[in-house]
Amino acid sequence: MSTLAAPLSVGGTRTSGAPVRTQNVMAAAAIANIVKSSLGPVGLDKMMVDDIGDVTVTNDGATILNDADFFAEIIVEATQAIKTTDPKGNAVYPIKAVNILKAHGRSARESVLVKGYALNCTVASQAMPKKIVNAKIACLDFSLQKTKMKMGVQVLITDPEKLEAIRARELDITKERLQKY
């Protein structure tokens, strides 16, 4: 009995050449970065926490790459978000435009794709907002930190009102520096 194999229709386009090879190498490098610390005779174990809090400790690369479907969707969405077209009309994916922020003590399933720019830093106060929409961003080439006093200089304050006056003056100095630019 003879059967003819019909080509499988996936509904997409077929690409080949140097851009595809480059993307495959970058994908392999990303996977290698995930599992490289668990390989070899001195490989480290990875502790993974799933959605319901179950903990798995392993150094098996296949087990580590098991949260794959979940991350595959995030990766595809991130890649599509940075897609650009070069002058020849070819699709270009500048993978370096995607940044990965790691939050220790969180479940892998809590990972999210942030469309925009995310900062991985601690908040100075719980009253500070965690998310800002339509923000205005200033790009500065100087530090906004308060200048430290020289060695051996002390300021002793006995009146709380004078402390507030000093803080207000520090704020004014920062505003004056901003007005210069």
N, C-alpha and C positions, 0 to 999 in steps of 0.2 A: 504494500500500500504506500502510495506516494503522497506526501503532504508538501504543499508549497508554503514557505514561510513568508508571511506578509510583513512589511515593515511596520513597526509599532508607532502609532501616532500619539505623540504626547501633547501636541498643541503648542509647541514652543518653536524656537529657532535654534539651529545648530551653529555653533561658533567653533572656530579652531584657530590655531596659530599661536604666535608669541603671547598675546594677551591672556589666552586661556592657560598656557603653561605658567605664566607669571602668577595668575590667580591660584592655580593648584599648588605652586611652591609656597605661596603665602599661607594658604590653608594648612598645608602640611607643617609649616613652621609654627603656626598658632597651636596646632594640636601637640606638637613636640614641646612647646613651652609649658603646656598644661601638665604633661606627664613626665617631663625630663627629670624632675627632682625625685621621682619614685623609682627610677630605673637603676640597675646595677647593684653590686653587692652592698653598697652603703646607701641604697635608696631609702628615702623617707616615706613614712606612711602618710596618707591623706585622711583627714577626718571629714566625712560628709554628713550633713544633716538634711533629711528630706522634709517634705511638707508637714508631716505629722510629728516631727521631732525625733524620728528614729535615727540613730547614729550608726554609720558604717565606717570602720577604719580599715583601709586597704592600701596596698601599693600596686595593685593590679590595674594596668592601664585601661583594660576593657571595662572594668567596674567604674573607674573614674569617669570615663567617657560615656557612661550609661545614660545622665540628664540631657542627652544628645538632641532628641526631637525638640525639646523645649528651647534649647539654645540655637538650634538650626533655624527656627522661625525668627528669633531675634536677630541672628546674623544676616539672614536674607533681607529682612526689613531694613537693617542698618546699611547694608550694601546698596540696596535700591535707593535709599535716601541720599547717598553720596554720589550716585551715578551722574557723570557728565559726558559730554560729547567732545571729542577732539576735532581739530579743523578738517580732518578727512571724513568725519561723520561716524567714526567708530566710537563705541561706548567705552568709557574709561572709568575705573573704580579706584579712586585714590584711598586705599585701605588705611593709610596713615592718618586720614581725617577722622577715623573712628578711634575713640579712646575708651579704655576699660578702667573703671574705678572699682576697687575691691573694698568691700565693707566687711571687716572681720566680725565673726559672731553671728552672721546672718545665714539663712538658708539659701541654697543655690536657686531655689524656686522663687525667691523674692527678687530675683534679678529683673530689671526693667530696662527698656530702651528709652533713653531721654533724647527727644528730638530738640536739639539746641545745645546749650553748654551747661555742664554740671561741674560744680566744685566739690571736691571731697575734703571738707574741713569741718572743724568743730564750731559750734555756735558759742558765742560769748555769753549769751543770755537766752533763757527759754522763751523770753518775750519776742525774740527776733523771728521774722518770718522764715519759713522753710522753703517757700516757693514764691517767686515774683513773676508776674506776667507783664509783658510789654515794658521791660526794664530799659533804662537808659544806662549805657555802659561807658565809663571813662577809661581811656587808655593812657596811663601816666608813665612817664619815664623817671619818676622820682618817688621816694618812699613817703607814705603818709604817717609813718610811725613817729611817735614823739621822740625828740632828740634826747639822748641820755646826757646827764650832767657829767662834768669832768670829774676825774678821780679826786676824792677828798672833799667835794662840795656837798653840803647838806642843806636842806630847807626844813626848818622846824616851824610848825604851825600850831598855834594854841587856840585860834578862833576858827570855828567851822565856816563862817562867812568868808574868811580869807581863802580857805581851801576852794570854795566854790568860785571865787574870783580868779584863782590860779587856773582852775579847770576851764573857765570861760575864756581866759586869755590864751590858753593852749589851743582852744578851738578857733579863736580869732586868728592866731598865727597860721593855722592850717588853711583857713579860708583865704587869708592874704596870699599864701603861696599858690593856691589854686587860681586866684584872680590874676596873678602874673602871667599865667599861661592862657 
